[in-house]
Amino acid sequence: MTGPCREPADLSALSHCAEELADAFVSLASDIALVIDESGVITRVAQSGAHPIAAAARWVGRPWVDTVTGDTRRKVERLLADAGGSGLAQRREVNHDAGSGGGIPFAYTALRLGKNGPVLAVGRDLRAVGAIQQRFVDTQQELERAYWQARQADVRHSRLVQVATDAVLVVDADTLHVADADAAAGTLLSAGAMLQGRPAVAPFEEAARAALHDLLVNTRASGRPAEIHARLAGDSHAMVVSAAPFRGAHGMRLLLRVRPLGSGRDGAADTDTPRVQAWRAERLREAVVVTDSSGRVLAANAPFLMAVQAPREADVRGRPLGDWLGRDDTDIPTLIGRVQDHGIAQHWRASLHRGGTALEVDVTATLLTDGEQACCGITIRPRDGGAALPATEAAGGADFGAAMAALAAGVGSVPLARLLQEAQQLVQQQLAQAALQRCAGSEAAAAALLGVGESQLALWRAGARGTGPAD
C-alpha cells in the first residue's frame, strides 16, 4: 500500500528572482537557461561562455515553441504542460532552429516557480555529445566497410584459387556418370579421356565410393552444394570433393570439383604427393580470371594482370573481359553461354590483346555454382602449349623486375600470402634459370649448385612452389 502523493514544493517565493536563478544555473551546472512567462514567451536568456548560440539573444519576446525545429515543437509543449501541471517537467531533447535547415540539440528540464510564476527551463548543449556519437558512427561504418572489403577480397582470392587448382567433372544427374571433365581432372585423377562415360565415383578408392555416391544423390535431391573428403584410388593423399547442382542445356547436371586437402583453402599443411606436385606445377602459373554471368571481371590473378599489362586488380575489376580476350564482341557471351549450358568449355581458341599486340591463346572455362552468384572461372594459356604467358616469364632481368613490380602493385588488392607465394615462385624460377645458364644447361649440375634435387629444380623451373634447399 502506498502513501499519499506528495505535493510539489511551493517555489512562489523564488518567482521574483527567476532571472538571477537563470544566471546562477548557467554559471554552475548548465549551458543555457530560459525564463518563460505564463504565455510561453521567453523573457530572459542566460548562456554560459563555452559555446553560446549567437541567435539566442533574439529569442526574447518570442514563444519558446517558435525557436525550435518543427519536429520538436511537441516536446516543448509537453515541457510547458508538465511544468504547469506538476511543477516539474522531465528531461526532453529539443533542437533549436539554426536558421539553415539544421538544428542545435539541447536537453531541457523545466520547473515552475510557484503556481502562477514563470517557468525556468534549464538546458545542456548536446553538440559535443552528438559529435562524439557521429564519430562513433563514422568509425563503425569505416570498420564495416573495411570488413566487407577484406571479405570481398577473400572471396575473390578463394574463387581464383578454386579456378586455378580444382579439377572439374560434369556429372549427369540421372546416371551419375561423367559427362565431361577438364584436363586437370584427367591429370589429377590419372584417368585422362577415360573419365567420360564412367561412374563419377570410379577414380576414388573403394572405401570412399559409397560416401561419394551419397554426396551426389543428396546434392541432386536437395539442390544444395555439399562436400566431403575422399582418397583417390592408389593414392593415400586426401582430396576435398564438392558437388553443386546446375541446370544446363541437357537437363540437371552436377558439378564435381576435386582439390587436394592441403591446397591452401582448407588450412591443412601441404603434404602433396609427386602426382599432385606435378599437377600443380603445370597449373599454378596460368592466367586466371573470374567473371559474372555478363562477362564482367570479378577477380583476376597476378599472371593475368601482367599478361594484360594492368598494375592492379582494381584496374580490371568490373570491366568486360572482352576488352582483352576474344576476336569480337560475341566471343565472351558465346563462351559464357556454353559454360552455363554444359558446365565446362575446353580448348576455346581466342586472342588475348595486350597493348597493340594479340596473342593466340587456349581458354578453359568452368562454372562456379557454390558462391553467392553463378560465376565463370577462366584459365588462359598460350596455344603453343607453353607453361606461362610471355608477360609472366622471368627469364631475363628486365622481365623479372617487371614481374616483381607487378606483384608490388598488387599490395592492398591481392592477399599478402598470395603475393609472398608468387614472389617466392618468381625468385626460385629466376635462380633455377640462372643456375642452368651457368652450368650450360646441365640439370644435375644446376641442382647441385643450388643445393636441391633435380625434381625440386624442375618444380622451380615450372614456377611451382618450392619448399627449400632439400629435395
ABEGO torsion letter per residue (X at the ends): XBBBBBBBBBAAAAAAAAAAAAAAAAAAABABBBBBBAAGBBABBBBBAABBBAAAAAABGBBAAAABBAAAAAAAAAAAAAAAAAGBBBBBBBBBBAGAGBBBBBBBBBBBBEAABBBBBBBBBAAAAAAAAAAAAAAAAAAAAAAAAAAAAAAAAAAAAAAAABBBBBBBAAAGBBABBBAAAAAAAGAEAAABGBBAAAABBAAAAAAAAAAAAAAAAAGBBBBBBBBBBGBABBBBBBBBBBBBAAEBBBBBBBBBAAAGAAGBBBABBAAAAAAAAAAAABBBBBBBAAGBBABBBAAAAAAAGBABAAAABGBBAAAABEABAAAAAAAAAAAAAAGBBBGBBBBBBBEABBBBBBBBBBBBAABABBBBBBBBBBAAGBABBAAABAABAAAAAAAAAAAAAABGABBAAAAAAAAAAAAAAAAAAAAAAAAGGBAAAAAAAAGBBAAAAAAAAAGBBBAEABX
